[in-house]
């Protein structure tokens, strides 16, 4: 009888210790506590997006009507044909029409 009671106490103690270990918060490394840095190299201090320097993620995030496929098409066009000489050259990219260009004209620049 005493042995069974003793085993029950040991089991309860070990169970509560394992639950406490699992539920305990883990230590967060100092690197994870640092604030996240945003890539603002493609957007100049003027707030415009450089067609020749922006990556697909930046184009998708900053421009209206530009999704992942169109952003990748812009980058692919730039890589195959060289840098854009004007904002209007964006019309030559497949999937980019006059309406999308007009919506984003004030946000775009070519450096």
N, C-alpha and C positions, 0 to 999 in steps of 0.2 A: 504494500500500500504506500509506504513512504517512498519507495523507489519510483513508483508511477507519478507521485506528486512532484518529486524532484525533477524527473524528466519533463514534466509539463512546464515547470518553471523555467528550465533551461531552454526549452523550445520557445516559450514566450519571449524570453530575453533575447535570444538569437534572432527571432523574427522581427522584433521591434528594432533591433540594432541594424538589421539589413534594410528595413524600410526607411530608417532615419538616414542611412548612408545614401540610398537612392534619391531621397527627397531633398537632400542637402544641396544648396546652390553650389555650383562649381565656380572656381576662381576664373575670372576673365583676364586673359593676358593684357598687358598694357597696350599692345599694338591694336587690339580690338576696341579699346576705349577711345582711341584717337578719332577725331572727326573725319568723316569721309571727304575726300578731295574730289571735286568735279573737274572734268576735263573741259576747260574753257579756252583752250588754245585756238579752236576753230571759230569761236565767236569772239570777235574783237571787242574792245571796250565800247565801241559804238553800238553793240548789240546786234550786229549784222553777221550773217553766216557767209563765210568765204567758200565759194563753190570749188575753188582749187585746193583748199586745205582741209575741208570738213570730211570726216569719215561718215560711213553710212548711218551709224547710230545717231550722230549729231544732226544729220540732215532729216532723219525720221522724226527726231524729237522736236526740232525747231521749226519745221516747215509744215504748213497746213496742207492736207491732202496728199502728203508723201508718206507712204507706208514702207515696210521693209523692202518689198520688191522694187519699188521705184527708187528708193535710196541706193540700193545696190546697183540699179541700172545707171544711175548718175555717176557713181564711182567707176563702174566698168567703162562707161563712155569716156570718162576723163582719162582712164588708164590706157585705153586703146587709141584715142585721138589727141591726146595731149591736154594741157590745161585749157580751161575755158577762156576765151578772149573777151566775151561780154556775157551779160546775164541773159540776153536774148538767145544765145546759142543753146540754152537749156531746152528750147523747143525741139531741138534735133534728137533729144533723148526719147526713146520709145516709151510711151505712156505719159509723157508730160505734154499737156496742151496749153493753150492760151489762157484758159480759165485758172489753172493751177499757177501758172507763171504770174498772172495779174494779182492773185491772192497773196503771193509771196514776194513780189518785186521789191517792196520796201525793206524786206528782211535780208535780201541777197546782195552780195558784192563779189567782185572778182579782183583778186590781188595778184 
